[in-house]
Amino acid sequence: MPEPTFDSARLDDAIHGKLRLGIMAYLSSVSAASFAELKKKTDASDGNLSVHMRKLEDAGYLTIEKSFVGRRPRTTLALTPAGRKAWIAYLDELRRLTDG
């Protein structure tokens, strides 16, 4: 049986960054999360988290909904179906690369 080709370029760049990986991992385990919850779970600054959320939103991997609870703004994030599919494909590719 031929040995599989090792090609790390097959990893999804939109997910592969450390913070984006953390965002995807956490959101894959919940139905949705608030910005504050995600910030706490990833230990990211507001600005850094916002930039990486936008990259994942631009890739079609998550939705960002803004609303108000009373007078306070609330941002809620969730994986899209495409985001869940990309997350599973990313994990499958990691397993393949590590012969897992």
Sequence and secondary structure as in RCSB ss.txt:
>XXXX:A:sequence
MPEPTFDSARLDDAIHGKLRLGIMAYLSSVSAASFAELKKKTDASDGNLSVHMRKLEDAGYLTIEKSFVGRRPRT
TLALTPAGRKAWIAYLDELRRLTDG
>XXXX:A:secstr
       GGGS HHHHSHHHHHHHHHHHTSS EEHHHHHHHHT  HHHHHHHHHHHHHTTSEEEEEEEETTEEEE
EEEE HHHHHHHHHHHHHHHHHTT 
